Amino acid sequence: MKCFEFLLPQRENKPRKKGCTMVLDKGLGFETAKSLMEIMEEYVDFLKFGWGTIIVHDKEIIERKVEMYKSFDIIPYTGGTLFEIAYINNKIPEFFKEVTSIGFEAIEISDGSTDMTEEEKVDYIKEAKEKGFYVLSEVGKKDPEADAGITVDKRIELINAELKDGSDKVIIEAREGGKNIGIYDEKGTAKEEEVDYLLKNIPEEKIIWEAPNKDQQIYFVLKLGKEVNLGNISTKDITSLETIRRGLKGDTIYKV
């Protein structure tokens, strides 16, 4: 039972198809991660092990963390940059073998830092689905100049193609900082016209909008409601985001 439960607005419970929160783990210790999940697990749907962080950590610890997250009905998965590192090193078969041995049942496939072709990317998505993985793919480039070269129409084309070829969710790239990438300008403000155009042409429930900053989270909750899918949420912001979703913070009170 929650404190002041009579004041708590309800929303969809896990497992959710919408209103999902994807949290970024950048190298939490096992006990720290477990303590966080003991109090916040019902607000976390996906847990991404950021970029190549797990390469530099002991495998046994990562295995324990993966199992722990799964015990809280959270989907842990490997970040797309890890897949790209395997791609660059021609180690994709070894990558699939290792993620399976660690206990991951979900992976992210991206091409944000490589010159992977569109055909290669969708082939890897199909391969991952054939192997039984839950697949999150990501659209966008890590380099702001390269990302700016992707038109909104091209993003829509890529998103819909990846969903058609098996992606369970597609992530809209914004990186950890959320500025000057994708739908955000150099100040981190969402480009309203681009967001509106995207929403007219993609299935909203299949999209995770990376929104690492509080103002971005507020923007999407006010625009699309408390059941919007948001990603790249810092572990320190899990509770804050949930209060934003439920109108328990001044920015969204009376508004959701």
Sequence and secondary structure as in RCSB ss.txt:
>XXXX:A:sequence
MKCFEFLLPQRENKPRKKGCTMVLDKGLGFETAKSLMEIMEEYVDFLKFGWGTIIVHDKEIIERKVEMYKSFDII
PYTGGTLFEIAYINNKIPEFFKEVTSIGFEAIEISDGSTDMTEEEKVDYIKEAKEKGFYVLSEVGKKDPEADAGI
TVDKRIELINAELKDGSDKVIIEAREGGKNIGIYDEKGTAKEEEVDYLLKNIPEEKIIWEAPNKDQQIYFVLKLG
KEVNLGNISTKDITSLETIRRGLKGDTIYKV
>XXXX:A:secstr
  TTGGG      SS SSS EEEEESS  HHHHHHHHHHHGGG SEEEE TTGGGGS HHHHHHHHHHHHHTT E
EEE HHHHHHHHHTT HHHHHHHHHHHT  EEEE  TTS   HHHHHHHHHHHHHTT EEEEEES SSHHHHHTS
 HHHHHHHHHHHHHTT SEEEE  TTT SSSTTB TTS B HHHHHHHHHHS GGGEEEE  SHHHHHHHHHHH 
TT  EEEEEGGGHHHHHHHHTT STTTTTT 
